[in-house]
Amino acid sequence: MARSSRRRRAWIRTDRRPTALARTARPPAPAARYHCDALLDSVVNRSTGRHVEQAWWRWYGPLDTERFTAAWQSVMDRETILRAAFEYAPKPRVVFHLHARAEVVRHRAGTVDWDELLEQDRLHGFDLSRPGPLRVTLVDTGNPGITRVLLTFHHGLLDALSVSVLQNEFSRAYLGGGVLPGGERRPDVRDWMHWLECQDATAAQDFFRRALPADPPAVLPALPGPPTRQHGHGRAEARLTAAEAARLHRWAAGRGLPDSSVLHAAWALLLYRAAQESGPVPVGFGITVSGRGIPLDCAERLVGPMRGCLPMTVPVEAGRPIGRLLAALRDRALDMAAYEWVCAGQIQEWTGRPARQLESLVCLEPAPRPLPALQARLADAGIRFGHRHARGSHSLLPLALLVREGADGSRLLTVVHDRARVCDADAALLAGQCARLLRHLPTLDGAETVAEVLELLGEDELPRAAPARRAAGH
């Protein structure tokens, strides 16, 4: 068994003594190692809003607050991860409590500003020493029968796909008078942890040692720049219309490409352009994976921090056809799919690369997964949910491209950026340039070279990024 697996087994000891707590101690292994960084960072920097995600939708129909709260309490009683807390001393570990109280707050119409509420709730963060990585806020709109529902959760213990499962489970509980019906067995986070414990990492180590380039890749789509004199996190947005998004999807599907590959290609082109090299340049960025493509029964319905980040590296060359670059990105993603339970931190250990080599990531946000039969039952009760909106978390990386589908079929491109590294204007420049490349791709036949595709950006200004500040003592 690989050395990392032996280390992992040591962390997965469960204390089975009678106690008020059920304890599982591990610095998340292996995929969850990424989330351990998020948990530790949140302990130190709770009020930064990092690692906090939000999802919200409109509730159309009658809403009984007492029944609503009881339904969420029933879900928390059923879902182990919703009773999780994080202890960092003497060693980092996750603690699963036997009970946690559902946190539901309702605001009357006109008592809060929605945008201000979103930001304040994010910055409030979570006290991770207490169980419950999720809270729910209800805001009356002033229109009878229409209420906004906000879910705020910590990315280190939950992911966006988990929210889809939780929303469905809550709906079943609400329809059941506030009690989640039983009679169903599906895995929870403890089953996933046990599955991880049993994995031999040897093949994954060999794959990533072969896959990553020997030379350091270009990792920022920006030139070195001066200090930004800004702080906090920002969001710059660009949008593909529904027609543009549909056209891009048809073009990609006609070439055997998933939507994610065209997003990766646009970002890879921006990285290559910023490198300003004439020869081949390896570029590198993180890509998000669901973590659910594993041989664990019903893994797609598991609630936990399964989404992870893997390093995508690919050589880019001016004279190379864009079709070959797209195929290379698709094939690399397919090759990595067998190892989506691994995390970037482990890969850095295996390959000997310095920590924090990745400086950006590309994330295609998953679409909500409503169940038609459940929607029909809600409709019979006079209830309908509007389109679910989402706001991804601020990560430890200076740049992230988040892409999600709008209610009208459009695609929203959001560049989330560390304003100390990338200023608002340069983030907006990146978002706009990425959108222009995506609009342009469907006009190509795949034989055009990388250089020809980049002619679209012509004399456009190159974004700038300030150097990372060194930690004290370095």
N, C-alpha and C positions, 0 to 999 in steps of 0.2 A: 504494500500500500504506500502511496506517495506520502512524503513528509507532511504536506499540508493537510492530508486527510487524518494523519495521526494527531496533529495539533487540533484539528476540528473536533475529533472524538473527545479530547480532553475537556473541551468547552461544553459538550452537550450532556453533561451529567445532570440528571434531574433529582432533586431532593424529594424523596417520597415520604418523609416523615410527616405525621399528622400536624398540620399547621394551618393558619388562616390564609397562607399563600401557597400557590403552586409555583415553584421556582424552576426556571430554565436559564442557565447561565452560559452565554456565549457572546463573543464579539462577532456579529453576524457572519455565518460561514455557510457556503462561500459567497453566494451572491449578496447576502446581506452585509458583508463587510463594508460595502459602499454606504449602506444605511447607518452603520455604526459611526462613520465619520459625521454623518448628518446629525445623529443623536448627540454625540459629544460636542459638536459645534453649537447645537441649540442650548445645551446646558450652560455654555459660557456666554453665548450671544442670543439670549432668548428674545429680546425686543427688536431684532433686526428684520424679522419676517422671513428669514431664510428657511427653506425646507417646509414651509407652510403652503398648502394648496387649498383651493376653494372651488366649490361647485354650487351652482344655484339654478333654480327654475321657478316658474310660477305655478301655483296650485290653484286650479279652477274648481270651485265647488265648496261645499260646507267643510269646515275644519274645526274639529273638537280638540282644544289644546290638551285637555286631560288624557283623552284617548291617544292623541298624537305622542305625548310624552311616554305613556305606558307602552306604546308600540316600540319606541326606540329603546326603552328599558328592556323589553323582551328580547330585542335583537342583541343588545349588549350582554344580556345573560347567556345568550346562545353562542356568541362569537368570542372566542378566546382572545383574539388580538385586541378587541375593544376593551379588554380589562388588563391591558399591558401597561407597565411602567418601566422606567429605565434607571438603573443604578450604575454609577460610574466609579464608585469606590467600595471596597479596595480594588475590585476589578470590574470593568464594564460588563453588565449583564442585563437581560430583560427579565422582568418579574411578572408572572401572570397571576393576578389577584382573582379570588373567588367571586368578588362582587365589585362593581363600579356603578356609580350613579350617572344616569343619562343627563347631560347638560342641555336643557332646552330653554331658550329665552324668547319671549314674544314682545314685539314693540307695536304700540298702537300707531295708526296712520298719522303722519306728520310729526312724530316725535324724534325721528332720526333721518339724517341724510344718507341715502343709499351708498353713494360712492365713498363718503367718509366712513361709513360703517364697515365697508369692505376693507379699507386700508387699516383702520384701527383694529379690527378683528385679526387681521394678519399680523400686525405688529405686536399684538398682545401675546402671540405665541402660545406655548404650552409649558406647564410645569410638568416635566417628564418624570419627576419623582412620584407623581400621583397617577393612578390608572385612568385611562381614557384618552386616546389620541384623536378624539373627534368631538365636536360640539355642533349644535344646531341652533340656528336663529330664525325666527319667524318675524316677518315685517308685513303688517297690514298695509294695503295700497290705498285705501280709501274707497276703492270700488268694491261693492258687496260681492262676496264670493271669489275674490282674487287675492291671494297671499303669496308673498315671496318666501321661498325656503332656501336658506343658506347653510351649506355644510362646510365647515372648516376643519381640516385634518392635517396631521403631521406626516410628511412624506417618508420619514424614517420608519414608520410602523404601518402605513397604509399606502396604497397606490390608486391611480385613477380607475383602473378596472375593478378594484375592490368596491369603489363607490357604486358602480352599476349593480353589483351583487347586493350590496347593502340596501340600495334603494328598492330593489325588488323584494328583499326580505322584509323591510319595513312595511311595504305596501301589503304584503300578506298578513303581517301582524295587525295593521290598522283595520283591514277588512275583517279580521278575526276578533274585533272588539278590543284590541290592544294587546293581544296575546299571540305570539308566533306559533302556528300549528306545528306539531311534532310529526314523527313518522318518516323523517328523511335523514339519511346519513350521507354526509359529504366530508371531504377532508378539511381540517383547519390548519392553523399555522404550525401546530405541533407535529402533524403528519408531514408537512413540508420539511420541517427541521430534521425529522427522522430520516426522510428521503435523502436530504443533503448529507447527513452523517454517513450514509452507506455508499456514497459516490467515491470512486477512485479517480483522482485528478490527473493521472499520468497522461492519458490521451490529450486532455485539455492543455497540459503543459507543453507537450510536444507540438501541438497545433500552433499555439501562439508564439512559441519560440521560432518556428519556421515562418509564420505569417508576418511578423513585424519586421520592418526594414532595419538593416544595420545602422544606416545613417539617421540622425534625428529628422523627423518630418517637419514640414511647415505646419504650424498649429494655430496661427491667428490670421484671419482674413483682413489684416490691417498692417500698416507700416509702423515702426517705432515712432512714438510721439511724445510730446511733453506732458507734464501732469495736467489733469483735466480740471482741477480745482472744484470738482463736484464730489458728492458722496451719496451713499445709499444705492438703491437699485432703480433702474428705469426700464421702460417698455416702449419700444418703437414698433409701429404696426404698418403693414401693407396688406392689401387684400386682392385675391383673384376673384373675379365675379363668378357666379354660378356657371355661366357659359364658358368662361376661361378654364375653370377647374374641370368641367366635364370634357372639354376639348383636350386638356392635358392628360386626363385619365384615359381617354380613348386612344390617344397617341401612344402612351406607355403600354397599355394592354395589348395593342396591336404588335408590339415588339417584345412581348413576353416579359415586361418589366412591372414590378409593383410600384405603387405611388411613392413608396419610401425611396426607391432607387433614384428617381428624378430629383427628389429633394436633396439626397446625398450628392448627386452630381452638381447641382447648382452651388452647394456649399463648397465642394471640392474645387470648383472653378474659381470661386472667390479666394480661397486659400492660395491656389496656384498664382492667381493674378497678383496677390500681395507679396508673394515670394520674389517676384521680379527676377527670375532666373531664365536663361535661354534654353538650358537643357532639361532633362527629366528631373522632376522634383517629387519626392514622396510627400504626400499631405496626410495629416492625421486629425481625426476629430472623434468624439464619442457619439455613439448611436444608442438610443434606448431600445430595450427588448422587454417583452412582457414577462419573461421568466416562467410562462405557463405552458410552453411547448415541451414539457417534460413527461416521461411515462409514469405519471401519477394520476390515478383515477380521479376524474372531475377536477383536475387542476385548474381548468378555466373558470371554475366557480369558487376558487379558494380566496379567502380574504386575508391579506397580509402585505408585507413590503416586498413583493416578488419582482416588481419592475427593476431592471438594472441598467447599467451603462457599460458597453463594450467598446474597445478602440477599433475604429475603422481606419485602415491605412491603405492607400492606393497610389501608385505612381501616375503622375500627370505630365504629359509632354505636349508642347505646342503643336507638333505635327501629327499627333495621334488622332484618329477619327473619334468623334464624340460618341459614336455608337459603341466603340470598343471600351471607352471609359464607363459608359452606362452598364455594359455587360459585366465588366470587371467588378463594379460596385455590387451589382445584383448577385454575382457568384460568390463574392466574399461574404455577403450577408447570409447567403444560404449555407455556406461552410460553417459560419459561426453559430448558426441556429442550434447545432447540436450541443453547444456549450453556453447557452444563454443563462445557465444557473451560476456561471462564473462571474466574478466582478473585476473591474479595472485594477483595483488595488492588488489582487492576487496576481494578475497578469504582470504587473510591474515588478512584483517580487520574483516571479519565475524568470522573467527576461532580463532582470538586472537594470531596467530602465529607471531613471530618477523619478521620484514621486512627483505628482502634479504635472506630468508631461502633457496631458490633455488640457487644452485651454478653451475648448468649445464643444458643444454637443448639438445634435439635431434630433428632434423628437416629433414624431407624427402622433398626435394625441389620439387615443382610441375613441371611437364613437360610442355613445351610450347604447346599452343593450336592453331595450324594453322587451318584455315578454307579451306577445299579443293576447294570450289567454288572460293574463293578469290585467292588462289594459282594459279588456272587455269587462272584467269584474269591477274594476274601478268605475268604468263608465256607467255600469248598472247602478252604482252607488252615487251617481251624479258627480264624480270626481275625474278630473283630467289634469295631467302634468304637461306643462309647456316644455319647449326645447331646453335642454340642460346646457348651461354655459359653464365655462371653467376658466380658472386662472392658475396656471402652473406655478410651481415653487421657484424661489430664487435659490440657485445652487451655489456651491463654492467656486464654480468656474466663472471666468469673466464674461463669457458669452454663451447664450443658448438660443437656438432657433426652434420655436414651438409652433407647430402647424396643426390647426384643428378646423373641422368642418362647421360652417355656420348653419343656422336654421333654414336658410334659403338655398343651401347647396354650395355657397361660396366657400373659399378657403382663406382663413385669417392667418397671416404670417406675423409672428411676434418675436422680435429680438429682445430677449431679456438680458440686461447688461449690468455689470458692476460699474457704476458711474465714476468710480475712482480710477478705473482702467480705460473705459470707453465712454466718451461724452455722449450726450443725447443726440447731437447733430450727426455724429459718426454712426451711431446705432441706427438712426433713421436712414442714413445713406446705405448701410448694409441691407436693411429690410427692403428698401426700394430697388436696389440692384438685384437682389435675390428674386424678387417678384418679376422684374423685367426678364431675367434669364428664363424663368419658368414659363412666362408667356411666349417666349421666343422658341423654346424647344419644339413645340408641335409644328413649326414651320420647316423643320429640318428632316432630311431623309436618313441621317445617321452617318453619312460619308464625310460631312464637313469636319474640319479639324478643330481642335481645341482653340487654336489661335483665331480661326474664323468665327467661332461662336463668341469669343470674347471681344471681337470687334464691335459687338452690340454696345458694349459699355464705353467704347471709344476713349475719349479724353476725360471721362468721368473721374472726379477726384477719388483718390484712394483713402479709405478710412484710416484713422490713427489710433493707436493703443499705447497708453502709458505703461512703462515697465512695472512689474509686480514689486510691491514693497517687500523688502526682506524682513523676516522675523527678527526680533531682538536677539542679539548674540551671534548672528550670522554675518 
